[in-house]
Amino acid sequence: MISQISPTLHKASVEVRPSDLLLQKGSWVRFSDMFPGSHKWARGNTFEVSHEPIVVPYLLSYIIPGNDYKDVDLSNSVAGEKLYPENDNVLYQIAVGFKPGDYLTHVYIPKDQYVYPLGDSSMYPDTSHAKKRYLGAKTSKESPDTAPLLNLYAIKDMPAFILRFFTIEGAVAFEKCTAQLYINKCKLTEIEDPTPEQEEKAQLIQWYEELTGW
């Protein structure tokens, strides 16, 4: 559901191929057994990207007052950005990169469900707290707009990814918060009897509840 490539990667080479970062035709993906019955086509199954994916750029940009935030819903809800698939057997890999600025971004799924807390119940991202606002936060250093390293994976009717843009207190009166998105549209065909190699090497997509609680 979420993958993050090490921020050191974009410094390692200027010749990173698209296939190193985005799913391509022939790539394998495997959905966790934890997907609920409402997503039974995906739950526990392994797929191949059967068509050449289509990459669609999309820009999110907002001017936000200092020490304030804005929540952006990526789903197809009424108030959402409509960046999710509308059919089964389709996966959208959403690569997210951030332009430099005095702001940070937290990822939630669904709204107010923290993606990057720690084990202690008090250690969760909190924009109102001077230190915990940085816990799990994403910036242009973690995922630059020129080489996005943060990937979100979305299927039809999945809970909403929320990006919370927060301008750093005291840094600016207003800040332009900009995320460059690349939606990699992947058509999937189920592999009914996957080999051990396919299961091992497939991109694992977990249900969001597997990301927390430990």
C-alpha positions as CSV (number, residue, x, y, z in Angstrom):
1,M,0.0,0.0,0.0
2,I,3.0,2.3,0.7
3,S,6.6,1.9,-0.3
4,Q,9.5,4.3,0.4
5,I,12.8,4.0,-1.4
6,S,15.8,5.2,0.6
7,P,16.4,8.9,0.2
8,T,20.1,8.2,-0.6
9,L,19.1,6.5,-3.9
10,H,18.6,9.8,-5.8
11,K,22.2,10.8,-4.9
12,A,23.7,7.4,-5.9
13,S,23.2,7.8,-9.6
14,V,21.8,10.2,-12.2
15,E,21.0,7.3,-14.5
16,V,18.2,5.6,-12.6
17,R,15.9,3.9,-15.1
18,P,12.1,4.3,-14.8
19,S,11.8,0.6,-14.4
20,D,13.8,0.9,-11.2
21,L,11.1,3.1,-9.7
22,L,7.8,2.3,-11.4
23,L,6.0,-0.9,-12.2
24,Q,6.4,-1.9,-15.8
25,K,4.7,-4.4,-18.2
26,G,5.5,-7.9,-16.9
27,S,6.1,-6.7,-13.3
28,W,4.5,-8.9,-10.5
29,V,2.4,-7.6,-7.6
30,R,1.0,-9.6,-4.7
31,F,-1.8,-8.4,-2.4
32,S,-1.7,-9.3,1.3
33,D,-4.2,-11.8,2.7
34,M,-5.4,-9.0,5.0
35,F,-7.4,-7.3,2.3
36,P,-11.1,-7.5,3.3
37,G,-13.8,-9.3,1.5
38,S,-14.9,-6.1,-0.2
39,H,-11.6,-6.5,-2.2
40,K,-11.8,-10.3,-2.7
41,W,-10.5,-10.1,-6.3
42,A,-7.2,-8.8,-4.9
43,R,-7.0,-10.5,-1.5
44,G,-4.0,-12.9,-1.3
45,N,-3.6,-13.1,-5.1
46,T,-0.6,-12.5,-7.3
47,F,-0.9,-10.5,-10.6
48,E,1.2,-9.5,-13.6
49,V,1.0,-6.1,-15.1
50,S,-0.4,-7.2,-18.4
51,H,-0.4,-4.0,-20.4
52,E,2.1,-1.2,-20.9
53,P,1.4,1.2,-18.0
54,I,0.3,4.7,-18.6
55,V,2.0,7.4,-16.5
56,V,-0.2,10.5,-15.8
57,P,1.5,13.5,-14.2
58,Y,-0.6,15.5,-11.7
59,L,0.3,18.5,-9.6
60,L,-1.0,19.5,-6.1
61,S,-0.1,23.0,-5.1
62,Y,-1.5,25.2,-2.2
63,I,-0.6,28.4,-0.5
64,I,-1.0,27.8,3.3
65,P,-0.5,30.3,6.2
66,G,2.4,29.6,8.6
67,N,1.7,27.1,11.3
68,D,-1.4,25.9,9.5
69,Y,-2.2,22.8,7.5
70,K,-4.4,21.5,4.6
71,D,-5.7,17.9,4.2
72,V,-5.9,16.6,0.6
73,D,-8.0,13.5,-0.1
74,L,-6.6,11.5,-3.0
75,S,-9.6,9.1,-3.3
76,N,-12.6,9.3,-5.6
77,S,-14.9,10.7,-2.8
78,V,-17.0,13.7,-3.5
79,A,-14.3,16.0,-1.9
80,G,-11.4,13.9,-3.2
81,E,-8.9,14.5,-6.0
82,K,-10.3,11.5,-7.9
83,L,-7.0,9.7,-8.3
84,Y,-8.2,6.1,-7.7
85,P,-9.2,3.4,-10.2
86,E,-12.9,2.8,-11.0
87,N,-12.5,-0.8,-12.0
88,D,-11.3,-4.1,-10.5
89,N,-8.0,-5.5,-11.7
90,V,-6.5,-2.1,-12.0
91,L,-3.8,-0.7,-9.7
92,Y,-2.6,2.9,-9.5
93,Q,0.9,3.3,-8.3
94,I,1.1,7.0,-7.2
95,A,4.7,8.3,-7.0
96,V,4.8,11.4,-4.8
97,G,7.6,14.0,-4.8
98,F,7.8,17.4,-3.1
99,K,9.2,20.7,-4.2
100,P,11.5,22.4,-1.7
101,G,9.9,24.7,0.8
102,D,9.3,25.4,4.5
103,Y,6.6,22.8,4.9
104,L,6.3,19.1,5.6
105,T,3.7,16.4,4.7
106,H,2.1,13.6,6.7
107,V,0.4,10.6,5.2
108,Y,-2.8,9.2,6.6
109,I,-5.1,6.3,5.6
110,P,-7.9,6.8,6.3
111,K,-8.3,10.3,7.7
112,D,-6.6,10.7,11.1
113,Q,-5.2,7.1,10.9
114,Y,-1.4,7.7,11.3
115,V,0.8,5.8,8.9
116,Y,4.1,6.4,10.7
117,P,3.6,6.2,14.5
118,L,6.0,4.4,16.9
119,G,5.1,1.6,19.3
120,D,4.5,3.9,22.3
121,S,0.9,5.2,22.3
122,S,2.1,8.8,22.7
123,M,4.4,8.7,19.7
124,Y,2.3,9.7,16.7
125,P,2.6,12.5,14.1
126,D,1.1,15.7,15.5
127,T,1.4,19.1,13.7
128,S,0.5,20.9,17.0
129,H,3.5,19.5,18.8
130,A,6.9,21.1,18.4
131,K,8.8,17.7,18.0
132,K,6.2,15.2,17.0
133,R,5.3,17.2,13.9
134,Y,8.5,15.9,12.4
135,L,7.7,12.2,13.2
136,G,7.3,10.3,10.0
137,A,7.0,13.6,8.0
138,K,7.9,13.7,4.3
139,T,9.8,16.6,2.7
140,S,11.7,17.2,-0.5
141,K,14.7,15.5,1.1
142,E,12.9,12.3,1.6
143,S,11.1,12.4,-1.8
144,P,12.2,15.1,-4.2
145,D,9.8,16.2,-7.0
146,T,12.5,15.5,-9.6
147,A,12.9,11.9,-8.4
148,P,9.9,10.8,-6.3
149,L,10.7,8.0,-3.9
150,L,7.4,7.7,-2.0
151,N,4.9,5.4,-3.7
152,L,1.2,4.9,-2.7
153,Y,-0.8,2.0,-4.1
154,A,-4.5,2.4,-4.7
155,I,-7.3,0.1,-6.0
156,K,-11.0,0.7,-6.5
157,D,-13.0,1.7,-3.3
158,M,-10.0,1.6,-1.1
159,P,-9.9,3.9,2.0
160,A,-8.6,7.4,1.2
161,F,-5.0,8.4,1.4
162,I,-4.8,11.8,3.0
163,L,-1.8,14.1,2.5
164,R,-1.6,16.7,5.3
165,F,0.5,19.7,4.2
166,F,1.8,21.7,7.2
167,T,3.8,25.0,7.0
168,I,6.5,25.1,9.6
169,E,5.8,27.5,12.5
170,G,7.7,30.8,12.4
171,A,9.5,30.1,9.1
172,V,7.2,32.0,6.8
173,A,3.9,33.9,6.8
174,F,2.7,31.9,3.8
175,E,4.2,29.0,2.0
176,K,3.6,27.3,-1.3
177,C,3.3,23.6,-0.8
178,T,3.7,21.6,-4.0
179,A,3.6,17.9,-4.6
180,Q,4.4,16.4,-8.0
181,L,2.4,13.2,-8.5
182,Y,2.9,10.5,-11.2
183,I,0.0,8.1,-11.4
184,N,1.2,4.9,-13.0
185,K,-1.9,3.2,-14.3
186,C,-1.4,-0.6,-14.3
187,K,-3.8,-3.2,-15.8
188,L,-3.5,-6.5,-13.9
189,T,-4.0,-10.1,-14.9
190,E,-4.2,-12.7,-12.1
191,I,-1.5,-15.4,-12.0
192,E,-3.6,-18.4,-10.9
193,D,-0.7,-20.6,-10.0
194,P,2.2,-18.4,-9.1
195,T,5.7,-19.9,-8.8
196,P,7.7,-19.5,-5.6
197,E,9.9,-17.0,-7.5
198,Q,6.9,-14.9,-8.6
199,E,5.5,-14.8,-5.0
200,E,8.9,-13.9,-3.6
201,K,9.8,-11.2,-6.1
202,A,6.3,-9.7,-6.5
203,Q,5.8,-6.2,-5.1
204,L,3.9,-6.8,-1.9
205,I,0.9,-4.5,-1.3
206,Q,-0.3,-4.6,2.3
207,W,-3.6,-3.5,3.7
208,Y,-3.2,-0.3,5.7
209,E,-3.9,-1.9,9.1
210,E,-0.8,-3.9,8.7
211,L,1.4,-0.8,8.7
212,T,0.6,0.2,12.3
213,G,0.3,-1.4,15.8
214,W,3.8,-2.8,16.2
